[in-house]
Every structure is written in C-alpha cells, then in structure tokens.
C-alpha cells in the first residue's frame, strides 16, 4: 500500500519580508534556488508513482506570489489532480490574480498586526496597508474552490490588535486562525535548551523557548508528522530530511536517486531525527507543546494518521487538514 504524503516544495528561497522567527526571513542560506516547471513535473510524477500524495504545498518558508510562474505551477498540480496549499504575506500581489484564477485549494495569509507599528515588528519590510488592500482583492477574485484562512501570529505584544484583524477577516468571508508562533527551525530551540542561552530571534514568542522545554520533553513519545508524512524537496530536486529546516546539512540527496519508501524508512533512523525526538524537539517543531497530553481529539488524530487514511477521501481529507491545522497548534497561553 502506498504511504500518504504531503509534498512540500521549496519553489524558491526568497521572501520579501524578514520575520525573525523564520530562517528565510533571517536570510539564512538555503540551497536550491528557483524551481522550474520541468522540475515540478518530474517531482510530481515521481511522488505520485511511489506514494499517495495528499496535497502539494508550493512554498517552503519562501513567498510563493513572488514567482511569475506560480499560476502555472498551480495548474500543473491540478493536472496531477492534486490540491494546492499556498501561504503568502500578501504584501506583493502582482501575480495574485493569475494564481487565484487557477483556484488553489487553500490560501493562507500570514499577518501579525493591524497597525504598521505592530505589524512590522515581526513582518519587517512588509506594509500592512498593502496587505489589507490585497486581502480585499483576494475576496473579490477568489473562486469558490479556494479556502482562505488568515493565520494570525500571536506574539507577546500584539494581542490587543487581534480583534481588529479578526473582524476585518470575517467581513471578507475568510477563516481567522490565531496561533502562537514558535522559533523555527527547532534546532534553535534545542540550542537554547542545551546551552541555557536565550535566542534573540525568539524573544517575542508567546511561550518562552525555555518554558517549552519540559512540555516538549514530556511529549517526546509522540509521533512526528513531519517524519511520517511530509516529503520536502528543493528547487534542484534534493530531498530535505526535515521540512522545518532549510540548511545544507539537512539535505539527503536527490529524490531521483532513491525511492520514497526507502527515504521514509531511512528517516526513521536518521541521526538528526533521533536527536530531535530524544528531547521532544519534534513537538516544538509541530508547535503542539501546549496540547493536552491525552484527549479524545488527539487520539482520533493519531488513529487517523496511523491508519493512513489521509488522501483516501478527498473531501474528508480537506476537512481534516483544515481542522488539524487549527487544533494542533498552541492557540492560547491560557490553555497551559
Ligand atoms: S523528528 Fe525532528 S528532525 Fe526529524 S522530521 Fe521530525 S521534526 Fe524534523
């Protein structure tokens, strides 16, 4: 039986905004460059031959709307009958109308403020008034098949502006999902835990990185969704071991020199994964450390994943993807 996978594609290594919790925002080196349409076709052909592809994420920390060929990329995924996930800061919308005309299944809009002063503390280099104007364009242009979700990054300093963006999003007919952002990738959190030295990039996260250490450790036996189900590939067709990382050391050779079953099996014993799981850093990377250790919802989610139901029934899969995204991340400090 083919394994269900989500394919995450680093369609480029660039973003126009510099969020300090994000490696591309911090301008850390990421190998790969821009993905060509030919490479996209080769990747999708190989992945659909060897696995059950649930969906394709056409970004990996990069800003997808910067790419002139993004509309064509969405079209190619649809030729393979695969749903498309996009996430944009929506500051630059030049390619937006063409992309929306292709009706990507999910468009996330990442924001962290209502006023410029609050917004640019995280989304440095962005312009919230342009984002709001572009949100209105999205509301006008999107087709019924595109689910739009506003992902509000919760930080220590922006709680008071959240209701304003929530009301605006609701008025436009978008789903509003706030979640507490973490310091990514998880290696930086591991460094804080090992050395006891704070990382300035994590200074604004709602739950201090150090405070997440014990919560993650007590959940270290949890499955890692990224290890089990996510296959990330860069613009040169190189496999990333962990979809949360973007550095050279994380590369595991060409997708075209191996098979996906072999890659997925090998990752179970990859030394980087073993180290990560030994301290529960995968729980940090999944931003799931404030979830209850046991709950019926979590048990249902674990069963759904272990039974490999994802991708079997497209409408049900789309619903579970949206639901698990919303419930699996730390939503509120008060849930601790
Ligand atoms: S175990 Fe850690 S390093 Fe491996 S895929 Fe999961 S989060 Fe990434």
Boltz pocket constraint, residues with backbone or C-beta under 6 A from the ligand:
constraints:
  - pocket:
      binder: B
      contacts: [[A, 186], [A, 224], [A, 225], [A, 226], [A, 227], [A, 241], [A, 242], [A, 243], [A, 244], [A, 267], [A, 272], [A, 273], [A, 274], [A, 276], [A, 277], [A, 281], [A, 282], [A, 285]]
      max_distance: 6.0
